[in-house]
Amino acid sequence: MTPNTRAILALLAALLLPAGAAFAQQQFHARHIYNENADARAEIHDALSTAASEHKRVILDFGGNWCGDCQVLDIYFHQPPNATILDASFILVEIDIGHYDHNVDVADKYQVPLKRGVPALAVLDSNGRLLYSQKTGEFEDMRHMDPGSVTRFLDQWKVK
């Protein structure tokens, strides 16, 4: 590569990288998933009532809006076929954990060890009985997992 070619490539990179980064930032805006002011217990109570009347299960999704892996899980939840399975079989309750200092007692109640990372999930039947709680941070590395992992999880725990 000649010195002129290198200079041209360096100039192009200097001009295009900031534009590309700005474009990427515009394309991805972190969604506000978890309501910091919500009453998690009341939301779970309401979800259980709805689940009972609609013959569904409840997924408790513990996480924070700052959490990139929580954002990825949310994206996967709302992609086909996951969105269809979720809508047909579950009521989703998104529970804010702040910076591991909010609703920690709720996570403890459902045997979700937040110290293993978030997002962290629990599945309840329509009577509120715990069917599954994430014990080892199974979804805390969502950005390196594929949407199929969510599909398999939903298929495993949906009402049959």
C-alpha positions in Angstrom: 0.0 0.0 0.0 1.4 3.4 -1.0 1.7 6.3 1.5 -1.0 8.1 -0.5 -3.4 5.2 -0.2 -2.8 4.9 3.5 -3.4 8.7 3.9 -6.7 8.5 1.9 -7.8 5.4 4.0 -6.9 7.2 7.2 -8.9 10.3 6.1 -11.9 8.2 5.2 -11.8 6.3 8.5 -11.6 9.6 10.4 -14.6 11.0 8.5 -16.7 7.8 8.4 -16.2 6.3 11.9 -17.9 9.1 13.8 -20.8 9.2 11.3 -21.2 5.4 11.6 -21.1 5.6 15.4 -23.7 8.3 15.3 -25.9 6.3 13.0 -25.6 3.2 15.1 -26.5 5.2 18.2 -29.6 6.6 16.5 -30.6 3.1 15.5 -30.5 1.7 19.0 -32.1 3.5 21.9 -32.3 1.6 25.1 -35.9 0.9 25.8 -37.2 1.8 29.3 -38.3 -1.7 30.3 -38.3 -1.6 34.1 -40.5 0.9 35.9 -38.5 2.1 38.9 -41.7 3.4 40.6 -43.8 0.3 40.1 -45.1 -1.7 43.0 -43.7 -5.1 42.1 -45.9 -7.0 44.6 -49.0 -5.3 43.2 -47.9 -6.0 39.6 -47.3 -9.7 40.5 -50.7 -9.9 42.2 -52.4 -8.4 39.1 -50.5 -10.7 36.8 -51.5 -13.8 38.8 -55.1 -12.7 38.6 -54.9 -12.3 34.8 -52.9 -15.6 34.5 -55.6 -17.5 36.4 -58.4 -16.1 34.2 -56.5 -16.6 30.9 -54.9 -20.0 31.9 -51.4 -18.7 31.6 -48.2 -18.6 33.6 -46.3 -15.6 34.9 -42.7 -14.8 34.1 -40.9 -12.5 36.5 -38.1 -10.6 34.7 -35.7 -9.0 37.2 -33.4 -6.4 35.7 -32.4 -2.8 35.2 -32.7 -0.3 32.4 -29.0 0.1 32.5 -28.4 -3.6 31.7 -27.5 -4.4 28.1 -28.3 -8.0 28.5 -31.7 -7.1 29.8 -32.2 -5.0 26.7 -31.3 -8.0 24.5 -33.7 -10.3 26.4 -36.4 -7.7 25.8 -35.6 -7.6 22.1 -35.7 -11.4 21.9 -39.0 -11.6 23.9 -40.6 -9.4 21.2 -39.3 -11.2 18.1 -41.1 -14.0 16.4 -41.7 -16.8 17.4 -41.0 -15.7 21.0 -43.6 -12.9 21.0 -46.3 -15.3 19.9 -45.4 -17.9 22.6 -45.1 -15.2 25.3 -48.5 -13.7 24.4 -50.2 -17.1 24.2 -48.8 -18.6 27.4 -47.4 -16.0 29.8 -48.0 -12.7 31.6 -44.7 -10.9 31.8 -43.8 -8.8 34.9 -40.7 -6.7 34.5 -39.3 -5.9 37.9 -36.7 -3.2 38.4 -33.8 -4.0 40.7 -32.2 -0.6 40.6 -28.5 -1.1 41.0 -29.1 -4.3 43.0 -30.8 -2.3 45.7 -34.5 -2.3 44.7 -37.0 -5.2 45.0 -34.2 -7.5 46.3 -36.7 -8.9 48.8 -39.0 -9.8 45.9 -36.2 -11.6 44.2 -35.4 -13.4 47.4 -39.0 -14.5 47.8 -38.9 -16.1 44.4 -35.4 -17.6 45.0 -33.7 -15.6 42.3 -30.1 -14.9 43.4 -29.5 -11.5 41.9 -25.8 -11.8 42.7 -25.5 -14.2 39.8 -26.5 -11.3 37.4 -29.4 -10.0 35.4 -31.6 -10.5 33.6 -32.9 -13.1 36.0 -36.2 -15.0 35.5 -38.7 -16.9 37.6 -41.8 -18.7 36.3 -45.0 -19.0 38.4 -48.1 -20.9 37.8 -51.4 -19.1 37.9 -51.7 -19.8 41.7 -48.4 -18.2 42.4 -46.5 -21.4 42.9 -42.8 -21.1 41.9 -42.1 -23.5 39.0 -38.6 -22.2 38.1 -36.1 -19.7 39.3 -32.9 -18.9 37.6 -30.1 -20.1 39.9 -26.9 -19.7 38.0 -27.3 -16.6 35.9 -28.5 -18.5 32.8 -29.6 -15.4 31.0 -27.1 -12.9 32.4 -25.0 -13.1 29.2 -27.9 -12.6 26.7 -25.8 -10.5 24.3 -23.9 -13.7 23.5 -26.9 -15.9 23.2 -29.3 -16.4 20.3 -33.1 -15.8 20.2 -33.5 -19.6 20.1 -32.4 -19.9 23.7 -35.4 -17.8 24.7 -37.7 -19.9 22.5 -36.5 -23.1 24.2 -37.1 -21.5 27.6 -40.6 -20.3 26.7 -41.4 -23.7 25.1 -40.2 -25.5 28.2 -42.3 -23.5 30.6 -45.4 -22.6 28.6 -48.8 -24.1 29.6 -49.2 -27.3 27.7 
